[in-house]
Structures are given as C-alpha cells and as structure tokens.
Amino acid sequence: MGGNQKIAFVASDAEVAQSALIAFQGRYPSVPLEEADVIVALGGDGFMLETLHGTEHLDKPVYGLNRGTVGFLMNEYGEDDLMFRLAAAEEEVINPLKMRAITKDEVEVERLAINEVSLLRQGPQAAKLRIYVDNKLRLRELSCDGALVATPAGSTAYNYSAHGPILPIGSDVLALTAVAAYRPRRWRGALLPKEATVRIEVISPEKRPVMADADGQSVRDVTSVEITSDSSVEHRLLFDPGHGLEERLIQEQFV
C-alpha cells in the first residue's frame, strides 16, 4: 500500500484495546471510517470479524493489531512505525459464506460468515441432520452435536477444534465437519469445492431443536440451512510481510 494513508481506528470494548486506541489516536492523525483509506482494528479475532462484517459496504482494507486473546487474523501489536507497516503490508482477499436459514415458523434469515456456518443442537438430545451437496443426498442421517462448513480462513477456528482439516488459503475448498458425531461414528466430514451448495435439513426439529450460527450471529429453531460461498463480497485484510494467512495456516499445523 502507498504512504500517507488516511486511517480510521476502531477498538473492542476491552480495556487493553481502549487504552491502545487512545495511544494511537494521540500519535497518529485519524479520520472517520467513511473517509479512511485503511481501517486499523485493535482487538482480537472476534473483534476483527465484527469489524469486517460492519465495514464490508465500505470496501476498505483492515489492518488488525492484536489486543485480544486470539490473534490469528491480527498482526503483532506495536505502536511504533505504524505508517511504515501499513505501507509495507500485504493484502489478502477472502470471500465469506452466505447462510440462508429457514426457521420452524417459516421465517427466512440470511447471514454472512467469514469463518464458518455451524448447526448446533439447542437441547439435551443429539441433533439429527440430513446433508445434501448440490441437491444430491450425501448423508441420510448424521446424529451429532452439530455440523459446520468452514472457509480456509476460518478452518483453524471452530473447525479445527472439531478435528476438521486446516485448508490452505487460495485452495478454493470448503470443509464440512461434524461436531461430536455419534452415527456414523467414524464420519469425520468432507472436503468440498468452493462453488458447492450445502443444504442441511434438521430431522425431527420439534423433538431435537437446532440453532444455526454464522460467525456468532445465531438463528434458533431452524429446519434447514443452505450454505454457499458469496464471491460478490470481498473482505480485504492486511498483514505484515511474511506473516499472511498462508504462512499462519502452515505454521498452525506444526505447533
């Protein structure tokens, strides 16, 4: 990126992030979001996702500095040389998933997810799910705590915790991963083309209620969820040279 960029600073509500916000605004000129060339986000990965969702209509690159617990999408925190770091930063462009959920009241809800779309049991009983890929039935009944579809950028988050694979950035692949599968006991998920359409139907939704979640945006009592990649939306993330998503995804597999 070029120099002399106009910067908008945003920060999570955490005390350490708010302190950092004050420090940066005291050292560097800032402008409102709409006037900025670049957005600097101070917080953790959760706040980065919130920032990307909240500013997707602005088409501004976002450079994160870690002031949270998890910082996979963030750069190492430092208050010095910000303008130099922004000028040298490398851009990664990622597309989100689009979730289209239908509730038991026949309400349709759409959400975007940068990391993953997940279906999770709401009550004490296991969820029972039926899975279609491109309108073809692939799994007649999955008894589980849930299932999720993850992007490469989100594959090290909930997907990895559920023993799903880490996906290389740019691989044009999605991970379909079971959460605590009971039947089929050995089914660990599937790798799907990025262009695939995944539809998950809830079996016995009254007896076994299920919620759907897109990056923390929850919809309760769903009966079916359709998940597709949305190439019309681009999220632009900035990383210090040599510390982009591809390197982080590789490094994550050796810790």
N, C-alpha and C positions, 0 to 999 in steps of 0.2 A: 504494500500500500504506500501511497505517497505521504509526504510530510505535511506539517501544518494542518492537520485534520481537526475538524470541529468535533468535540467529544461531549457525549451525554453520559453522566454517571448515574447508575442505579444500584441499589443495595438491598439486601434482605433485611428483615427486622432484627436479626441477631445483633447483639451489642457490638461484637467484634467487627461486623460488617458496617454498622453505622459509624463506628469510630474511623474505619478506613475511608468511608465516604467523606467525612469531614476533612480528613487529612488530604485526600486527593483534590477535593474542591478548593482547599486552601493553597495547593501548589500548582494546579493546572486550571486554565480557563475552561468553563463548561457552558453548554447551551441546552435548550430544551430538546427532547427526543426528536421532534419533527425537523429540527434544523441541523441535526448532527450528521456527520459523515460516518461516525462509528460510535457504538454503544459499549461502554465498559461496565460489566456486571460484576458486583462484589458479593460473593456468597458461595454456596455450594452447588452441587449438581441440580438439586431440586429448584433452586432459585434460577439457575441457568435455563432449565426447561420452562419455568414460569415466564422468564424474560423473552425467550424465543417465541412462545405462544402469544405473549402480549404485544409483541412488536412485529409479527410476521407481515402485517399490512404495510409496514414502512420500508421493507427491503433494505435494511441496514445491517452491516456485519456486526457481530457481537464478539467482544474480546472479554473472556472471563478471567478474574483473578480470585484464587481460592481463599475464601474466608468462611468456609463451612467444613463439615465433617468429611464429605466425599467430594473429590475434585477431579473426576475423570474427564469432564468436559471443560475444566478450568486450567489456567496457566498458574505457574508458581507465583505466589504473592511477592510483591516488591513494589515500593513506592518510587524508586529511582528510575530514571531513563524511560518513562512511560512513552514519550513521543518516539523515541528510537525503537522501542519494542513494537509499537504499533506500525511503524514504517516498515519494519522487517518481517512482520507477521505473515504467515501463510494462511490462505483461506481454504476451508473445506465446505462443500455444499452438500447438504443432506435433504432428502425428501421424507416427509412424515407418512404415517399410515392414516387412512381415513376409517373411522369406525362408524358403522350405521347399525344402531341397536333398536330393536323393537321390544317394547315392554308388554307385560300381560294385559295392560289396558289399551294396547294397540297404539301407543304413542311412539313415534319415530324420533330418535335422538342421534345427531351426528356430532362427532368429536374428532380432533386430530391428535395423533400421538407420535412423538419423536422417538421415544424408546420402545414402547410396546403397548399392545392392547391385550388385556387379560380378562378372562372369565373366572370368577371365584364363587365357591359355594357361600351362601348367605347364612345358612343354618347349620345344625349339628350333623346332618346327613350328607353323605358324599353327593357331589353333583354327578349327573349322568348326561353326557354330551354326545351329539352326533355330528360328525365332521365331513363337510363337502369341500372339495377343491375344484374350482372351475366347473361347478354344478355336477361334479361326479362324486358319488358317495365313496368316501375313502375309509371311514371308520364308523361302523354302525352304532357302537356304544362304547364310550370311554367313561369308566367310573373313576372319579378322581376328586381332588380338592379344587382342581381348575385346569385351565389350559391358556396358553398365551401365544401371540405372534409377535416376534421381535425384529426390529431393523438391525443392520450391522452396528450402527452407532449405539443402539440400546442393548446389544447382545451381552455385554458384560454386567448389566444391571440385574433385574429380577430374573431374566432368562438364565443367566449363568448360575445364580443361586438355586434355580430349579434344575440344575445339571444340564442345561441346554448348551449348545456349541457357541464358541466365540466366532463371529463372522468377520472376515476381512472387509475393510472399507472398500467400496467400489466393486464388491463381488456380485451385486445385483441378485442377492439371495435373501430370503427371509427364513427365520427359524420358527417352526411350530413345535412347541414344547409342552409336555404335560406337567402339571403340578401335583406331585404325590399320587401318581397313577396307581389304582388298585386292580383294575381289569381294563385292558390286557396288562398283566403285571409287568411284562418286560418291554412294553412300548415306551420308548424314550423320545418320540417326536419325529419330525421330518424336516428336511431342507427343501424349500420351495422357490421357484423363480420369483423375482420381484414383481412380475406382472400378474402373478396368480391372484385369484379371488378366493378367499377362505370364508366359508359360511359355517357357523357353529350353531346348531339348534339345541335347545335345552329340552331334555326328556323329563316329563313329569314336573313342570315348573311350579305347580301348586304345592306338591309334596317336597320337592327338592329345589327351593328357590336359589337363583343365581344372580350375581351382580356382574356388570361389565365395567371395566376401568381403562381409561386412556390417559396415561401419564398423570394419574391421581384424580382425574375427572370421572367420578363414579355415576353409574346409572343402575338403579336397583330393579329387581324383579324383571329381568329380561327373558324373552322367549327365544330370540335368535339374534345373532350378531354377524354382520358382514364386514370383512376387513380387506381393504385394498391399499396399495401404495398410491399416494397422490403426488404425481410428478408436476402438477401445476403449482405446488407450493415449494419454495426453496428456502431453507434456513442456512444462513452464512455464518460460519464460526471461524474465528481467528485463533491461531496457535503460534507460539514461538517456534522458530525454525528447528526442525529435528524433533519436535515434541507434538506432532499432529496425531490425529486419530489412528492412522495406520500404525505408527510406532507404538502408541499406547495399547492398541489391541494385541500386538505381538508381545509386548512386554508383559501384559497381564497373564499370558499363558506360561510364563516362566517364573512366577512368584508363588 
